Structure formats: structure tokens, C-alpha cells
Amino acid sequence: MDLVALNKVAAAMVAPGRGILAADESSGTIKKRFDAIGVESTPDNRRDYREMLFRSAEAMAKYISGVILYDETIRQNAKDGTPLVKLIEKAGALPGIKVDKGTKPLPFCPGEVVTEGLDGLRERLIEYRTLGAKFAKWRAVIDIGDHGVPSYACVRANTHALARYAALCQDEGLVPIVEPEVLMDGGHDIDRCVEVTRLVLKATFQELFLNRVALEGIVLKPNMAVPGKKSARRATVAEVADKTLRVLKECVPAAVPGIAFLSGGQSDEEATAHLDAINKLGELPWRVTFSYGRALQAAPQKAWSGKLENVAAAQRAFAHRAMMNALATAGQWQADLERKAA
Ligand code: 13P
């Protein structure tokens, strides 16, 4: 393992003032997003949409460190024949690839799932590396329920798979994004989210250690500590920042170069405000940035709506969200910047 090279890539992924664009929606997920804006999910439309994002010179060159791609996209060419991967590289960002194969129900654990995709993973990593990927992503999904959810079986199965994936990535020269996502569905309060996030992160780092993963060569992609969407007890921005940072400090060793949050269903502005408030809390042991899917793409998707004449407006919307989040990585975002720039 060339840890110096891995660490260099990981550091670039979380470079100051930049974050990651998660554009790795599976075919099913992108169809849902396109349905919402009345666009048919065809390979060409998916290509046009993603090409629009990757050609957003302002956003990509200034604020985006890397892009997570889906298997289809890493193989696709832009309309003029240029591989989409080359567009990302030309903009100065790193191409990455989602390598998990989604979730399946976990036996004897009603309502819980385990992420699959370890079989044949080494061979797929080798191919993705030849296609230009510098890093990979695997998402584990942990739900919070009323009775015994998450189960210990679910936490163990998912964190073990994450660590097996991470070790394979490092062995093949790719930086693993380690994403144990505790979902914000449901009616639990923020303290229950803290408790489950702590359990999941402790288990994740134990598995990473047992599987000999070098922490200097990973990027952690966790959820923030937030109440469930249906919780009656909402949390302030300050409470989210304080509780998120506390649980991360308890669980994430300082050897990890960076933490890049998922947005997980937070509104665009919430995701930015929370990231900003965390970074306003002072000197942190790791770089703290974003790896947002929905919170970066909802606005450009709506602006684009599948029409060529909307491309410039959609690129402006993307650049705006990317800039707001870039400011948040330095704790320099303010709510009135949203109004001024909008
Ligand atoms: P969201 O920011 O929409 O949660 O997506 C990030 C991601 O990559 C989920 O795996």
C-alpha cells in the first residue's frame, strides 16, 4: 500500500474551501429525481444533466474537490465525445466511483438492511482505476426505529462490510470514502441520533482497525446529529453543531484527514448552516467539509428541468450552492449571503 499517495488524494478531497459533489445516484434514484422535474430518465438525459454539472466552470474549478460517479457515468462521453471523467479532471477535480451494490434486507432483522457488493470488488476496483477513479464510495445504511432498531447484527454486518471494502480500496490504490449513514427518517429526537451515531462510528473504527485500514488514507462521510424528520422536538443549528462535533470528537481519530458530511434529506440551507456552525466551533482535528448529493443538486435540477435553454441558470444555481457550502467549510457563511446572492 502506498499510503503517501493515498493520503495525498484524501487531503485533496478535503482541501480547504472545497467539497465533494455526490452525483452517484443509482438508476432508480436518478429516475425519482427526474420524475420530480418531469424529465424522462434515459441514458442521454442523464448524460446531459451530469455534463451540465461537470461543465459548470465556476463551481467545479473553485469549490469542488471531487465528484462521485455511478457506474454508467464513469463510462459515458459528453455530447462532443469527451469522456465525462476528462471533463472533471480538466476542471481540476478528482473522479470517484460508487462501488457498493445497494442494500438487501437483513435476515431476522425486520426492516433492516445490509449493503452488498464485496464479491468481485477487487476486480471492479481495478477496472475503475483504469477508467480514472481516484477514490471510491460505499454507503452503509442504519435506520433508527422503536424496538431494537438498529440491531447489533445490523451494525456489525454493515460496519464489517465497510471495513472490508475500505481495505480492498487501499490495497488497489483508491481512497475509500467510508459512509456509515444513520438515517434521519422517523420520529426520534436528536439525542437518540447521537446515541446511534456514536455506536455506529465506534463499531466502524473498530472494524477499520481490525481490517488494517490506514486511517490516513480514508475520508469519513457521516451523518450529522439531527432529529428524525417526524420528530416534534426540532433542534437549533447550534445544538446540531455542538452535538455532532461532540460525537465526532469521541469517535473519529485525528489520523483521519477529513470528514465530508452527507446531507441526508436536510434542506439545502440547513445542510449549509449546520456545516458552517460546526466549522465556527474552532480548531478541529480533521478538515470538515461536504459530500452532498441532494443539498447541492436540488436547486440546479429544478432550474434545469431538462431544457437546453436552462443550462446557464442551472449552472448558476449549482455554483451558488457550491459557493455557500465552500464558505461553510471555513465557518464564513451567513444566512443573508443566501438572500443577497439569490
Ligand atoms: P445526500 O447528500 O443526498 O444524502 O447524498 C450523499 C450521498 O452520497 C449518499 O450516499
Residues whose N, C-alpha, C, O or C-beta is under 5 A from the ligand:
A	BS01	13P	A22 R139 L262 S263 G264 G265 S291 Y292 G293 R294 A295
